[in-house]
Amino acid sequence: MTHILTQDCAATAIPAGDVVTLPQGSEVFITQTLGGNVTVRTDRGLFRIAKEQVGAIGGYVAAEQTEVAAVSGEFSEQAVWAALKTCFDPEIPVNIVDLGLIYDLAVETSPIGGHTVEVKMTLTAPGCGMGPVIAEDAREKIARLPTVESAKVHIVWDPQWTPQMISETGRKALGIE
């Protein structure tokens, strides 16, 4: 279904990662709405519109997004993994955990009971300009968890990602198995 932008809208070009402005009146075709962000196709290419900007898409009503861990109010490593599973590559309808992009997760507890979380992740392609965008999405979602004092997401390239790293769940979603 085609939608019209009701106002100028900041968007990120895929895969370059450049921030651009899509002008009011532009026609957009929604290709993905996972993780709160929206991927659209226009006559200029493919773009990611951040959840804060989706109101500019005329006629689009965002599905209610479930925020992670706020219900229990308790921090856990499982809550971090759940937050990471709400992050998506804007071109692939599988979360970054099931894509096999998360290589390491480290949690430290501070003397006052807060938590520092560091994640090492990779991308499906070394030249992808969307890496910093995806990493920041992951960092923001981890940082919103209860008692998280600091969240960092580092992009690494070793080992190199291969499709064999996709989980069984991810393979099924992609129709690989």
MDAnalysis code that builds the backbone (N, CA, C; Angstrom):
import MDAnalysis as mda
import numpy as np

u = mda.Universe.empty(531, n_residues=177, atom_resindex=np.repeat(np.arange(177), 3), trajectory=True)
u.add_TopologyAttr("name", ["N", "CA", "C"] * 177)
u.add_TopologyAttr("resid", np.arange(1, 178))
u.add_TopologyAttr("resname", ["MET", "THR", "HIS", "ILE", "LEU", "THR", "GLN", "ASP", "CYS", "ALA", "ALA", "THR", "ALA", "ILE", "PRO", "ALA", "GLY", "ASP", "VAL", "VAL", "THR", "LEU", "PRO", "GLN", "GLY", "SER", "GLU", "VAL", "PHE", "ILE", "THR", "GLN", "THR", "LEU", "GLY", "GLY", "ASN", "VAL", "THR", "VAL", "ARG", "THR", "ASP", "ARG", "GLY", "LEU", "PHE", "ARG", "ILE", "ALA", "LYS", "GLU", "GLN", "VAL", "GLY", "ALA", "ILE", "GLY", "GLY", "TYR", "VAL", "ALA", "ALA", "GLU", "GLN", "THR", "GLU", "VAL", "ALA", "ALA", "VAL", "SER", "GLY", "GLU", "PHE", "SER", "GLU", "GLN", "ALA", "VAL", "TRP", "ALA", "ALA", "LEU", "LYS", "THR", "CYS", "PHE", "ASP", "PRO", "GLU", "ILE", "PRO", "VAL", "ASN", "ILE", "VAL", "ASP", "LEU", "GLY", "LEU", "ILE", "TYR", "ASP", "LEU", "ALA", "VAL", "GLU", "THR", "SER", "PRO", "ILE", "GLY", "GLY", "HIS", "THR", "VAL", "GLU", "VAL", "LYS", "MET", "THR", "LEU", "THR", "ALA", "PRO", "GLY", "CYS", "GLY", "MET", "GLY", "PRO", "VAL", "ILE", "ALA", "GLU", "ASP", "ALA", "ARG", "GLU", "LYS", "ILE", "ALA", "ARG", "LEU", "PRO", "THR", "VAL", "GLU", "SER", "ALA", "LYS", "VAL", "HIS", "ILE", "VAL", "TRP", "ASP", "PRO", "GLN", "TRP", "THR", "PRO", "GLN", "MET", "ILE", "SER", "GLU", "THR", "GLY", "ARG", "LYS", "ALA", "LEU", "GLY", "ILE", "GLU"])
u.atoms.positions = np.array([
    [0.831, -1.177, 0.000],
    [0.000, 0.000, 0.000],
    [0.882, 1.249, 0.000],
    [0.554, 2.189, -0.821],
    [1.319, 3.428, -0.908],
    [0.787, 4.446, 0.092],
    [1.711, 5.161, 0.722],
    [1.379, 6.225, 1.670],
    [2.032, 7.512, 1.176],
    [1.528, 8.639, 1.625],
    [2.087, 9.946, 1.294],
    [2.628, 10.577, 2.570],
    [3.838, 11.131, 2.495],
    [4.392, 11.829, 3.663],
    [3.645, 13.145, 3.854],
    [3.182, 13.369, 5.067],
    [2.404, 14.569, 5.382],
    [3.276, 15.751, 5.780],
    [4.563, 15.510, 5.943],
    [5.523, 16.555, 6.284],
    [6.909, 16.071, 5.894],
    [7.869, 16.993, 5.831],
    [9.251, 16.580, 5.595],
    [9.629, 15.585, 6.683],
    [10.433, 14.604, 6.317],
    [10.726, 13.514, 7.246],
    [12.192, 13.108, 7.153],
    [12.880, 13.123, 8.295],
    [14.248, 12.619, 8.343],
    [14.213, 11.107, 8.163],
    [15.145, 10.594, 7.365],
    [15.230, 9.151, 7.109],
    [16.686, 8.784, 6.877],
    [16.989, 7.509, 6.999],
    [18.338, 7.016, 6.771],
    [18.342, 6.182, 5.495],
    [19.207, 6.564, 4.547],
    [19.316, 5.832, 3.290],
    [19.922, 4.453, 3.554],
    [19.346, 3.433, 2.937],
    [19.812, 2.056, 3.084],
    [20.460, 1.634, 1.769],
    [21.658, 1.083, 1.756],
    [22.497, 0.694, 2.874],
    [23.553, 1.731, 3.264],
    [23.572, 2.887, 2.619],
    [24.649, 3.859, 2.841],
    [24.718, 4.381, 4.266],
    [23.549, 4.551, 4.909],
    [23.533, 5.061, 6.271],
    [23.493, 6.570, 6.358],
    [23.367, 7.260, 5.230],
    [23.316, 8.721, 5.225],
    [21.934, 9.195, 5.656],
    [21.898, 10.252, 6.478],
    [20.627, 10.838, 6.882],
    [20.209, 11.838, 5.809],
    [18.965, 11.702, 5.359],
    [18.413, 12.561, 4.316],
    [17.047, 13.063, 4.776],
    [16.499, 13.998, 4.025],
    [15.133, 14.444, 4.276],
    [14.270, 14.026, 3.097],
    [13.232, 13.242, 3.404],
    [12.250, 12.893, 2.389],
    [11.203, 14.006, 2.420],
    [10.947, 14.654, 1.289],
    [10.058, 15.814, 1.305],
    [8.580, 15.459, 1.470],
    [7.867, 16.373, 2.090],
    [6.415, 16.264, 2.206],
    [5.839, 15.988, 0.821],
    [4.843, 15.104, 0.775],
    [4.215, 14.763, -0.497],
    [4.838, 13.562, -1.186],
    [5.978, 13.087, -0.688],
    [6.618, 11.911, -1.292],
    [5.740, 10.677, -1.100],
    [5.702, 9.838, -2.129],
    [5.025, 8.544, -2.024],
    [6.013, 7.546, -1.447],
    [5.556, 6.771, -0.458],
    [6.390, 5.731, 0.143],
    [5.593, 4.431, 0.199],
    [6.314, 3.329, -0.010],
    [5.727, 2.000, 0.103],
    [6.411, 1.315, 1.277],
    [5.651, 0.919, 2.277],
    [6.218, 0.305, 3.483],
    [6.617, -1.133, 3.176],
    [7.884, -1.458, 3.478],
    [8.375, -2.820, 3.244],
    [8.608, -3.591, 4.538],
    [8.785, -2.869, 5.678],
    [9.034, -3.547, 6.958],
    [8.687, -2.600, 8.092],
    [8.077, -3.150, 9.164],
    [7.698, -2.333, 10.315],
    [8.138, -2.973, 11.627],
    [9.249, -3.655, 11.623],
    [9.696, -4.384, 12.811],
    [10.557, -3.511, 13.727],
    [10.411, -3.713, 15.027],
    [11.242, -3.004, 15.990],
    [10.857, -1.553, 16.206],
    [9.711, -1.128, 15.686],
    [9.254, 0.241, 15.882],
    [9.649, 1.196, 14.775],
    [10.662, 0.853, 14.012],
    [11.089, 1.669, 12.876],
    [10.388, 1.161, 11.623],
    [10.370, 1.983, 10.578],
    [9.679, 1.603, 9.352],
    [10.650, 1.716, 8.181],
    [10.730, 0.656, 7.382],
    [11.518, 0.683, 6.156],
    [10.563, 0.972, 5.015],
    [10.930, 1.975, 4.190],
    [10.078, 2.357, 3.061],
    [10.887, 2.358, 1.775],
    [10.179, 2.113, 0.679],
    [10.762, 2.211, -0.647],
    [10.142, 3.432, -1.322],
    [10.969, 4.239, -1.956],
    [10.500, 5.398, -2.702],
    [11.118, 5.337, -4.095],
    [10.812, 6.327, -4.921],
    [11.453, 6.375, -6.229],
    [12.934, 6.728, -6.107],
    [13.367, 7.137, -4.910],
    [14.776, 7.459, -4.646],
    [15.543, 6.301, -4.016],
    [14.857, 5.214, -3.668],
    [15.533, 4.077, -3.057],
    [14.855, 3.616, -1.781],
    [15.634, 2.919, -0.937],
    [15.153, 2.334, 0.300],
    [15.613, 3.196, 1.468],
    [14.713, 3.425, 2.460],
    [15.016, 4.286, 3.598],
    [14.433, 3.709, 4.878],
    [15.102, 4.009, 5.988],
    [14.603, 3.653, 7.316],
    [14.106, 4.928, 7.969],
    [12.853, 4.913, 8.389],
    [12.278, 6.034, 9.123],
    [12.205, 5.611, 10.587],
    [12.879, 6.365, 11.456],
    [12.923, 6.039, 12.888],
    [11.537, 6.182, 13.506],
    [11.311, 5.413, 14.559],
    [9.991, 5.386, 15.202],
    [9.505, 6.773, 15.601],
    [10.421, 7.682, 15.910],
    [10.045, 9.039, 16.301],
    [9.498, 9.850, 15.128],
    [9.735, 9.395, 13.903],
    [9.335, 10.128, 12.703],
    [8.162, 9.496, 11.953],
    [7.681, 8.315, 12.382],
    [6.681, 7.598, 11.589],
    [5.344, 8.325, 11.501],
    [5.107, 9.300, 12.343],
    [3.883, 10.086, 12.261],
    [3.767, 10.857, 10.960],
    [4.882, 11.022, 10.251],
    [4.870, 11.728, 8.965],
    [4.305, 10.869, 7.833],
    [4.129, 9.566, 8.092],
    [3.618, 8.666, 7.058],
    [2.091, 8.703, 7.112],
    [1.493, 9.404, 6.171],
    [0.043, 9.561, 6.141],
    [-0.685, 8.234, 6.061],
    [-1.657, 8.034, 6.954],
    [-2.459, 6.818, 6.949],
    [-1.818, 5.633, 7.635],
    [-0.581, 5.776, 8.083],
    [0.092, 4.654, 8.754],
    [-0.171, 4.731, 10.251],
    [-0.626, 3.631, 10.812],
    [-0.834, 3.537, 12.244],
    [0.111, 2.469, 12.762],
    [1.044, 2.880, 13.602],
    [2.032, 1.939, 14.133],
    [1.354, 0.944, 15.064],
    [1.738, -0.311, 14.941],
    [1.271, -1.322, 15.878],
    [1.886, -1.005, 17.227],
    [1.165, -1.302, 18.278],
    [1.688, -1.022, 19.607],
    [2.933, -1.861, 19.844],
    [4.017, -1.197, 20.227],
    [5.277, -1.894, 20.467],
    [5.374, -2.268, 21.939],
    [5.801, -3.470, 22.203],
    [5.981, -3.919, 23.567],
    [7.388, -3.553, 24.010],
    [7.461, -2.707, 25.011],
    [8.774, -2.363, 25.541],
    [9.203, -3.459, 26.502],
    [10.478, -3.716, 26.532],
    [11.043, -4.847, 27.248],
    [11.290, -4.531, 28.721],
    [10.975, -5.452, 29.582],
    [11.364, -5.511, 30.978],
    [10.778, -4.461, 31.892],
    [10.081, -3.468, 31.398],
    [9.533, -2.440, 32.270],
    [8.460, -3.023, 33.183],
    [7.862, -4.129, 32.790],
    [6.786, -4.721, 33.568],
    [7.286, -5.223, 34.916],
    [8.360, -5.998, 34.921],
    [8.836, -6.576, 36.173],
    [9.671, -5.589, 36.975],
    [10.294, -4.621, 36.290],
    [11.122, -3.662, 36.996],
    [12.451, -4.227, 37.435],
    [12.765, -5.459, 37.032],
    [14.020, -6.074, 37.440],
    [14.931, -6.263, 36.235],
    [16.208, -6.046, 36.478],
    [17.210, -6.243, 35.441],
    [17.629, -7.708, 35.419],
    [17.882, -8.217, 34.220],
    [18.451, -9.555, 34.071],
    [19.150, -9.623, 32.725],
    [20.051, -10.570, 32.592],
    [20.700, -10.780, 31.298],
    [19.663, -11.187, 30.252],
    [18.643, -11.947, 30.682],
    [17.584, -12.335, 29.763],
    [16.845, -11.107, 29.236],
    [16.687, -10.071, 30.076],
    [16.030, -8.837, 29.634],
    [16.872, -8.136, 28.569],
    [18.198, -8.203, 28.696],
    [19.077, -7.611, 27.680],
    [18.902, -8.352, 26.362],
    [18.898, -9.687, 26.419],
    [18.698, -10.478, 25.195],
    [17.340, -10.169, 24.575],
    [16.326, -10.023, 25.414],
    [14.986, -9.699, 24.905],
    [14.984, -8.323, 24.228],
    [15.697, -7.356, 24.808],
    [15.790, -6.028, 24.194],
    [16.486, -6.117, 22.841],
    [17.551, -6.896, 22.765],
    [18.270, -7.058, 21.499],
    [17.393, -7.714, 20.430],
    [16.479, -8.569, 20.859],
    [15.593, -9.229, 19.896],
    [14.537, -8.282, 19.335],
    [14.490, -7.040, 19.832],
    [13.570, -6.048, 19.255],
    [14.290, -5.151, 18.248],
    [15.532, -5.472, 17.928],
    [16.333, -4.703, 16.963],
    [16.443, -5.488, 15.661],
    [16.255, -4.772, 14.547],
    [16.224, -5.433, 13.242],
    [17.093, -4.708, 12.233],
    [17.688, -5.487, 11.348],
    [18.301, -4.934, 10.154],
    [17.129, -4.443, 9.315],
    [17.170, -3.209, 8.782],
    [16.006, -2.696, 8.061],
    [15.708, -3.407, 6.739],
    [16.614, -4.255, 6.280],
    [16.384, -4.983, 5.035],
    [16.009, -6.443, 5.252],
    [16.178, -6.933, 6.485],
    [15.980, -8.362, 6.751],
    [14.982, -8.516, 7.897],
    [13.897, -9.243, 7.698],
    [12.866, -9.350, 8.738],
    [13.181, -10.365, 9.836],
    [14.408, -10.314, 10.340],
    [14.833, -11.186, 11.439],
    [15.631, -10.323, 12.406],
    [15.409, -10.517, 13.712],
    [16.117, -9.699, 14.697],
    [17.615, -10.004, 14.699],
    [18.395, -9.069, 15.264],
    [19.851, -9.182, 15.204],
    [20.406, -10.364, 15.996],
    [19.671, -10.842, 16.989],
    [20.118, -12.020, 17.742],
    [19.975, -13.260, 16.857],
    [18.793, -13.439, 16.270],
    [18.570, -14.622, 15.434],
    [19.340, -14.573, 14.121],
    [19.746, -13.369, 13.694],
    [20.620, -13.275, 12.518],
    [22.049, -13.718, 12.843],
    [22.355, -13.858, 14.128],
    [23.698, -14.266, 14.535],
    [24.672, -13.107, 14.569],
    [24.167, -11.876, 14.710],
    [25.039, -10.703, 14.700],
    [25.622, -10.376, 16.072],
    [25.082, -10.940, 17.141],
    [25.580, -10.654, 18.485],
    [26.635, -11.687, 18.845],
    [27.856, -11.200, 19.058],
    [28.980, -12.094, 19.350],
    [29.283, -12.206, 20.839],
    [28.963, -11.171, 21.607],
    [29.313, -11.205, 23.021],
    [28.405, -10.254, 23.780],
    [28.065, -10.640, 25.001],
    [27.271, -9.812, 25.890],
    [27.913, -9.899, 27.266],
    [28.332, -8.752, 27.798],
    [28.962, -8.721, 29.114],
    [28.190, -7.755, 30.008],
    [27.888, -8.220, 31.220],
    [27.169, -7.408, 32.201],
    [28.017, -7.318, 33.461],
    [28.200, -6.101, 33.953],
    [28.892, -5.893, 35.223],
    [27.965, -5.137, 36.157],
    [28.035, -5.492, 37.442],
    [27.225, -4.818, 38.450],
    [28.095, -3.781, 39.157],
    [27.579, -2.571, 39.282],
    [28.323, -1.502, 39.944],
    [28.162, -1.624, 41.462],
    [29.008, -0.928, 42.224],
    [28.909, -0.982, 43.689],
    [27.539, -0.541, 44.221],
    [26.822, 0.290, 43.473],
    [25.511, 0.750, 43.944],
    [24.361, -0.093, 43.395],
    [24.690, -1.187, 42.705],
    [23.665, -2.104, 42.224],
    [23.176, -1.849, 40.823],
    [23.766, -0.876, 40.133],
    [23.409, -0.632, 38.741],
    [24.155, -1.593, 37.834],
    [23.942, -1.451, 36.545],
    [24.558, -2.373, 35.600],
    [25.177, -1.646, 34.412],
    [26.319, -2.167, 34.000],
    [26.990, -1.737, 32.784],
    [26.891, -2.902, 31.808],
    [26.428, -2.601, 30.603],
    [26.246, -3.649, 29.599],
    [27.088, -3.299, 28.379],
    [27.876, -4.264, 27.920],
    [28.653, -4.095, 26.693],
    [28.343, -5.258, 25.768],
    [28.101, -4.907, 24.509],
    [27.745, -5.891, 23.498],
    [28.725, -5.763, 22.341],
    [29.138, -6.906, 21.814],
    [29.912, -6.929, 20.571],
    [29.008, -7.514, 19.503],
    [28.864, -6.762, 18.420],
    [28.032, -7.237, 17.317],
    [28.747, -7.018, 16.001],
    [28.314, -7.731, 14.999],
    [28.847, -7.568, 13.663],
    [27.702, -7.247, 12.715],
    [27.993, -7.182, 11.455],
    [26.990, -6.920, 10.425],
    [27.087, -8.008, 9.366],
    [26.067, -8.100, 8.541],
    [26.089, -9.112, 7.492],
    [27.075, -8.767, 6.389],
    [27.414, -7.471, 6.264],
    [28.373, -7.037, 5.233],
    [29.240, -5.918, 5.799],
    [30.570, -6.020, 5.657],
    [31.468, -5.013, 6.223],
    [31.223, -3.585, 5.738],
    [30.759, -3.387, 4.525],
    [30.579, -2.035, 4.005],
    [29.234, -1.408, 4.318],
    [28.399, -2.075, 5.101],
    [27.055, -1.586, 5.360],
    [27.087, -0.322, 6.215],
    [26.569, 0.748, 5.667],
    [26.514, 2.012, 6.390],
    [25.466, 2.041, 7.490],
    [24.621, 1.033, 7.548],
    [23.567, 0.982, 8.562],
    [24.075, 0.479, 9.906],
    [25.311, -0.002, 9.960],
    [25.858, -0.543, 11.206],
    [25.709, 0.378, 12.392],
    [26.164, 1.628, 12.293],
    [26.013, 2.530, 13.435],
    [24.553, 2.775, 13.816],
    [23.659, 2.768, 12.853],
    [22.235, 2.979, 13.121],
    [21.672, 1.793, 13.905],
    [21.985, 0.583, 13.459],
    [21.509, -0.626, 14.142],
    [22.119, -0.712, 15.535],
    [23.415, -0.434, 15.656],
    [24.086, -0.490, 16.959],
    [23.489, 0.527, 17.927],
    [23.167, 1.727, 17.452],
    [22.573, 2.747, 18.318],
    [21.165, 2.347, 18.747],
    [20.410, 1.725, 17.859],
    [19.083, 1.230, 18.220],
    [19.211, 0.213, 19.358],
    [20.153, -0.706, 19.240],
    [20.386, -1.707, 20.282],
    [20.824, -1.047, 21.585],
    [21.742, -0.094, 21.493],
    [22.233, 0.584, 22.699],
    [21.096, 1.310, 23.422],
    [20.266, 2.024, 22.665],
    [19.154, 2.763, 23.275],
    [18.176, 1.829, 23.984],
    [17.887, 0.699, 23.372],
    [16.932, -0.226, 23.982],
    [17.501, -0.873, 25.236],
    [18.794, -1.179, 25.240],
    [19.434, -1.716, 26.446],
    [19.455, -0.648, 27.537],
    [19.785, 0.587, 27.167],
    [19.894, 1.680, 28.143],
    [18.571, 1.958, 28.850],
    [17.446, 1.628, 28.222],
    [16.132, 1.862, 28.842],
    [15.757, 0.793, 29.864],
    [16.523, -0.277, 29.942],
    [16.218, -1.317, 30.921],
    [16.458, -0.796, 32.335],
    [15.702, -1.314, 33.314],
    [15.876, -0.866, 34.700],
    [17.303, -1.086, 35.188],
    [17.824, -0.139, 35.902],
    [19.138, -0.114, 36.572],
    [20.335, -0.115, 35.632],
    [20.141, 0.070, 34.333],
    [21.283, 0.149, 33.426],
    [21.862, 1.557, 33.512],
    [23.119, 1.633, 33.941],
    [23.819, 2.909, 34.068],
    [24.569, 3.264, 32.797],
    [25.011, 2.233, 32.075],
    [25.795, 2.445, 30.867],
    [25.571, 1.276, 29.918],
    [25.382, 1.613, 28.640],
    [25.228, 0.575, 27.610],
    [26.102, 0.960, 26.430],
    [26.904, 0.018, 25.975],
    [27.767, 0.236, 24.814],
    [27.610, -0.932, 23.860],
    [27.559, -0.608, 22.564],
    [27.490, -1.638, 21.535],
    [28.647, -1.374, 20.578],
    [29.548, -2.335, 20.496],
    [30.732, -2.221, 19.646],
    [30.543, -3.073, 18.397],
    [30.876, -2.514, 17.242],
    [30.838, -3.292, 16.003],
    [32.209, -3.914, 15.795],
    [32.220, -5.238, 15.612],
    [33.464, -5.986, 15.409],
    [33.352, -6.790, 14.111],
    [34.493, -7.219, 13.613],
    [34.508, -7.944, 12.333],
    [35.139, -9.326, 12.441],
    [35.495, -9.740, 13.640],
    [36.148, -11.029, 13.819],
    [35.406, -11.812, 14.888],
    [34.885, -12.971, 14.562],
    [34.977, -13.615, 13.258],
    [34.017, -12.968, 12.249],
    [34.303, -13.178, 10.990],
    [33.443, -12.654, 9.933],
    [32.109, -13.395, 9.969],
    [31.011, -12.649, 9.811],
    [29.671, -13.236, 9.815],
    [29.468, -14.094, 8.566],
    [28.781, -15.213, 8.742],
    [28.367, -16.051, 7.621],
    [26.911, -16.447, 7.851],
    [26.193, -16.820, 6.800],
    [24.795, -17.225, 6.964],
    [24.599, -18.419, 7.902],
    [25.632, -19.206, 8.127],
    [25.527, -20.341, 9.039],
    [25.299, -19.889, 10.486],
    [25.534, -18.606, 10.773],
    [25.356, -18.079, 12.123],
    [23.896, -17.756, 12.439],
    [23.031, -17.806, 11.443],
    [21.609, -17.545, 11.655],
    [21.012, -18.689, 12.467],
    [20.234, -18.349, 13.492],
    [19.613, -19.365, 14.344],
    [18.553, -20.154, 13.580],
    [18.113, -21.245, 14.175],
    [17.054, -22.052, 13.563],
    [15.786, -21.209, 13.385],
    [15.467, -20.382, 14.381],
    [14.298, -19.494, 14.305],
    [14.450, -18.525, 13.138],
    [15.634, -17.939, 12.989],
    [15.902, -17.014, 11.894],
    [15.821, -17.683, 10.543],
    [16.338, -18.907, 10.469],
    [16.296, -19.653, 9.202],
    [14.848, -19.918, 8.771],
    [14.025, -20.272, 9.742],
    [12.613, -20.526, 9.428],
    [11.938, -19.247, 8.957],
    [12.210, -18.122, 9.622],
    [11.610, -16.835, 9.236],
    [12.012, -16.437, 7.821],
    [13.234, -16.778, 7.432],
    [13.732, -16.428, 6.106],
    [13.410, -17.470, 5.041],
    [12.825, -18.594, 5.484],
    [12.480, -19.656, 4.544],
    [13.682, -20.447, 4.069],
    [14.761, -20.417, 4.857],
    [15.967, -21.151, 4.502],
    [15.823, -22.632, 4.826],
    [15.067, -22.956, 5.849],
    [14.853, -24.369, 6.239],
    [13.398, -24.711, 6.236],
])
